[in-house]
Amino acid sequence: MLYRTIHKGVAAVLYALSLLTLSVVIHGCVGQNERKMETPTLTVEAESYISNSGNIDIINEKKNVVSVQTKDNDSWLCYKINIPVTGRYNIRLYAKNSSEKQAVCWIEDNIDNIDGRVYNVSGNMLIGGKGSDYPGFVQKDGAQLAPSTHFIKLHIEKGAVIFDKLTFTMIREHESSPVISYSKTDGKDWQLVWNDEFNGLGLPDPTKWIYDTAGNAASWGNNEAQCYTIGRKENAKVENGSLAITAIKEDLEGKKYTSARLISKTAWQYGRIEVRAKLPKGRGTWPAIWMMPGGWSFKDGNWPEVGEIDILEHVGYDLNVIHASAHSKDYQWQAGNQKTGVITVPGATENFHNYILEWSSEILKVYVDDNCYFTYKNEGLGETKWPYNKPFYLILNVAIGGAWGNAKGIDDAAFPQTMYVDYVRIYQKK
């Protein structure tokens, strides 16, 4: 879950804008845990807007093509889109610049939100000025979104463009993965090397955990809505034999929610990471159990080149659907080709389950309880594909909103929401 952080970024619209279907093509290749499928290309014509900023013109620049020309100041066009299926989409903006300076375009989703925030779900899409070497479109790849009706705005800033259409091509359809194997810790293979059973009372053990707030000011690169706090029992405390990480609807440091993000003070290279947890369920929540390289901080950047291992991600609008992923320079969510697996776990928000990573120099395997639903083998093609031969630390957090978590808005009435962690146990081979 990073700094998906720019993630899981283009999110809410890449999925959004899929009401109008023009054609169907066949995906050229099938990746890990994917099946062959028909891949729709969805097109939204520029002139189909339902409202606009007023400073636009409808033009017929060429025969049988209607375009929208914006003026040389901030403009926007609003579209109502019905998202039919869950999946990840590539978005292309077909436009050319009609001014001398570079134009900046971006897409806002959830424009009728009641919390007053603006959700830039595409990041900036840059169109060079007149005379620049420009191919006729710019594109972004996006994160998974669920079906719903979206009202979105295409913003054009710092320039004027002639805009023809937007197209969306599915990268990967959501599907639950089958159970493929079983996990065991008995016998002579594993030994416990680190653990926290959360049997105390009060704040998390400072000899084992650090509070991470490095990305608060930047909304963690992903338009996340929470302010992570330090040493605040309201957001992170140990009681009744569990760690409770609680997200609260309250104002702090310019954010509308507070929560906690804990990172382990120890990093491990290889082993079995086992976390027993019960997940929050409010719409807008985005809990995660994941790992980043030892010594890495959000402010260091260089993501996803450094590598990321997601043992669990869950978004509150898609209850009981659990995701595991591995991100690297060559396999990442922006390209829609990260290594990933999905499984449905009935009662994940009502009951404790074990979320497990088994990790060696040759393979990553992720389990829920005894069920392995994600496997990624080292292809032997170098660190751009396998940056996992180094120590990683563990992260436990509950994010709010963000490009993925906010895809269907945030239900303020659902708060507070808590992820409970019964224990964390790290095993390594004897």
N, C-alpha and C positions, 0 to 999 in steps of 0.2 A: 504494500500500500504506500507508496512513497509520497512522495513529493512528486507523486502520481499526480504525483505530487508534482507532476504537472499534470495524474489519472486520473490515470486513468484518465485531462484537460479538455479536449475538444468535446467532451462528453455530451452534455445534454442535447446538443443539436445534431450531432452527427447522427444521432438517432432521430432527431427531431425533424421535421420537414419530409416526412415520408408518406404523405397522403396520396400524392399523384404518382402512379406507377406507369412507366413507359415500356420497359422491356425487361427481359430476363436473359441472363447469360450464365454460362457454367464457369464456376471458379476453377482456375487453372491448376491449383495444387491443394493438397490436403495436409495440414500440419498435425502435430501431436494432439491426441484426444479430439480430433475433428473428424467429421464425416463428409463425404461428398454431398453437395447440396446445390440447389438452384439458387443463384445469387441475383436478387433484383437490383436493377439500377433505377433509382427514383429521381424524377426531375421536377423542379419547381421553376416555372417560368417567371421572369422578372415582373411582368405586368400583372401577375395574379395576386398582388398584395391586397390586404384589406384596409390598410391605412398607411400614411406616410408623413414625413416631416413637413411637407408642403413645398420644399425647394427642390422639386424634381420635374423632369419633362419626359413625356412618352415620345419616342422617336422611331422612325423606320429607317434605320441606317442602311440596311440592305434589303433586297426583295424578300418578302415573306418572313422577315425577322423583326419582331417588335422588341425594343430595348428600353431601358430606363436610364436616363442620364441625370446624374446628380450635379448640383452646383458646387462651387469651390468653397464649401464650408461644411460643417457637420450635417449629415443627412442620415435618414434611416427609412427603412421599409419594413412593414410588419406583415407576417404571414401566420395563418392558422393551419396547423399541421396535425394530422392524426397519425400516431406511430402504431403500426399494426402488429409488429412482432419484436421480441427481444433479440438484440444482436449488436455487433459493432460495425460501424459504417465509415467509409472514406467519403469526405465531402470535397467537391470541387466548385469553386466560384469562377464562372466564366465572365470575364470583364476585361476592359482595357482602360488605361488611364487617358483622360482628356485634358489633363493639366500638366504643367511642367514639373511639379514636385511629386514625390512618392506618395501614393494613397495608402492609408491604413484602414483595413476592413476587419470587422469582427462580428461575432454573432452572440446575441443576448438571449437567454432562455428564461422562462418563468417570469415574464415581465409583469405579471399581475400579482407577484408575491406581496405579502402583507408586512414583511419585515423591513422594507425600504432599501434593501441591498440590491446591487447590480451584479448579475452573474454572467461574466464573459466566459462562454463555454468553448470557444474555438481558439482562443489566443489570437494574436495579431496575424492577419493575412496581408502581406505587403505586395502592392502593385507598383512597379517602377514608373517613373515619369515618362513623358513623350520621348521617343527615340531609344528607350531602354530595350534591352534584349529580353522580351517577355513572351512566353509561349501561348498566351490566350487564356490561361486559367492558373489559379493557385489552389493548393489542396492541403487538407489536414486529415489525419486519421483519428478516430474517436473511440471512446470507451463504451461499454455496454450500457444500454438504457432499456427501460421497460415500456410496454405499450401505454399510451395515454394521448390526450389532446394537448398540444403545446402551442402557445403563442410566442413567437420568436421575432426578434428584430435583427435585420442586417444593418449594421452601422458602417458608414463610410466617413472617415475623418481625414483631415489634412490633405485633401485632394478631391478631385472630381473624376468619376468613372462612368463609362458606358457599360451597363450591366445587362447581360442576356439571360442567364439562368444559373441555378444551382443544381448539382446532381449528387446523389448519394448512392454508393455501391456497398452492399453488405460485405464485410470482411469475414465475419464469423457469426453464425447463428448460435444463440444460447442453447445448450443442451446439458442435461444431467449425465454424468459419467457413470458407467457401470462399476460395480465392485469387482476388483480383479485379483486381490490377494489379501493376505492377513499378516498382522504384525504381532510379534512375541518379544517379551523381555525376560522370560525365564531362561534357565539353562546357564551356560557358561560364556555366552557371547558378550554381554553388556555388564558394565559396572557403573554405579551411580557416582558422578563426580561433582555435582552441584545441585542444590535444590532449595526451594523455599516452600514450606508447607503452610505459611501464613497462619501460624498458631498464636501469634501475639495479639496485641491490642494497641491501636494508635496508628501512627504513620508507617508507611512501608519501611523495611529495614534499610537504613542508610549505608550499611556495609555491602548491600547487594544491589541497590537500585539508585538511579539518578533521575531527576526530573528534567525533561527535555522541553525547552521553550524557544529554541533557536530560530524556528520558522514562524513564530507568532506574527511578527510585523509584516511578513510577506504572505500571510494566510496560507503558509506551507506550499506556496507555488501552485495552489489548486483551488483558490477561492473558498477555502474552508472557513467556517463561520465561528469556530470556537477559539477561546483564549486558553491555552494550557497554563496551569498554575503550578506553583512550587510550595510544597509543605502545607497544603491546605486540606484538612480532613474532609471538607465537604466534597472534594473531588477525588481523593485517594486515601483510603484508610483500610486497616486490617481489623476485622472483628468477626466473631462467630466462625472462625476457622477459614476465612476467605479474604482475599483482597477484593475490595469494591472500588472500581473506577466509575465515577458518576458524572454524567453530563447534566448541567443545570441551565435552565433558561434564566439568565441574569446578565446585566451589563457589566463589562470589565474591560478596560483598556481599548475601548472602541469596538469591542465585539459584543454580540448579543447572547453568547453562551460561554460557559466555562466547562473545562474537563481536565483530564490529566493524561500525560504521555510519559511512561516510565521506560527506561532503558537499563539493561543489566550492566553492572560495572565489570563483569567478566565477559570475554569473547572466547569462542570455542572454534576449533577447526575440526569439522566432522563430528559425527555422533548422532544421538537420538534425542531430539528435543520434544518433550511431552508437556502439554499444558492442558489442564482440565478446567473447562470454563462453561459458563452459562451466559448467553448473549442478550443484549438489549434488543427491543423490538420497535421502538418508535420510528415513524417515518422521518427520514433525515439523518438518522444515526448511521455511522460507518465504523464499527469496531474492527480492530485488526490485531493479529498476532503474527509478527514478521521479524525479519533479520536484515541488518546492514553491516558492512565491513567494520571491523574493529578500528576505532579512532576516527571514523567518518562522522561529520556533522553536516546538518542541512546547509550551513553557510559555505561548506567546501565545494558544493556543486558537483559537477562531473557525474551526474546521474543520467541515464542508467549504466554508464560505462563501468562504474565501480561494482555493480551487481546488487541485486535485491532478491530475497527469498521470502515469499508470502506463504505462511503456513495456514492462515485463515483470513478471509475478508468476508464481510456480510453487510448488506445495505438494508435499512429498515423497511423500505417499500417492497422488498422481494424476500419475504420471510422464509427462513429455513433453507435458503439456497447459499451454499458455502463454496467459496472460491479459493484455490491455491494457484500460485504463479511463480515463475522465475523470470527476472528481467535482466537484460544485458545490453551491450551496445548494439548487437545484431538482432536480438530478440526482445522486443519491447512493445508496450501497448500503443505508442504513437504510430508504429507501423502495422499494428494489428496482428503481430506474429509472435507475441510473447508466448512462452511455454506455459500452458494453463490447464487446469482441470476444474470441473464443477460437479457438485453432488448435492442432492436434497437430503436434509437431515430433519425429519419430523420432530418437532419439540425442541429445536435448538435454542429457542428463547425461553423455554419453560424448564429444561432439564440440563444437567451438566453432561458434557461429552468430552472425550479426550481428543485433542488436536495435536497431531504428531508429525514430525519431520524425521526421516532417516536419511542421512547425508554422508556420502563418502566422496573420494576423488573421482569416482566413476558414475555415480547416480544420485539423483534426488527422488525420494518417494514420500508422498504425503498421505496421511491416513486420517479418517475420523473413526475413533474407536479402533476396531480391528479391520476396517475397510480401507484398502488403498485405492484411491481414485485419481491420483496424479503421479506419473512417473516421467522423469526426464533423464536420459542417459547422456553422459559426456561424449560428444562426437569426436573429440580429439582434434578440434580445429582451432584451438587457441582461446585466449582470454576474452576476445570480443564476443564469443559465444558461451564461454564457461569461465566466468570470473569468480569461481567458488572454491578455489584451492587456497584459502586464506581464512583467518579467524573472522567470525561474525558475532555480533552481540544481538540480544533479543529485545524486542520492543512490544509493549502492551499499551494500547491506547483506544480511546473512543473519540473519533472525529465527528463533527457535525457539518452537514452540507457537503461542500466540495462538488466538483463536476459530476461525480458518480453519486454520492450520497444525496445530493439535492435534485436528482433528475425528476423526482415527483414532488418536490417541495419539502418543507420542514413542518411537521405537525407540532406547534408549540404546546398544544394541550397535552401531549404525550410525556412531557418532561416533569420531573427528572427521569433519566434512564441510566441503568447501571449494567456494566459487565462484571460478573463475579468470576474470580479465578480461585479455584480450590487449591491448586498447587502448580508449581513449575519444577520439572525434574529433567536434568541433563545426564545422559548416559554416554559413555564412550566404550569402544571396543577394548577388551582386556589385552 
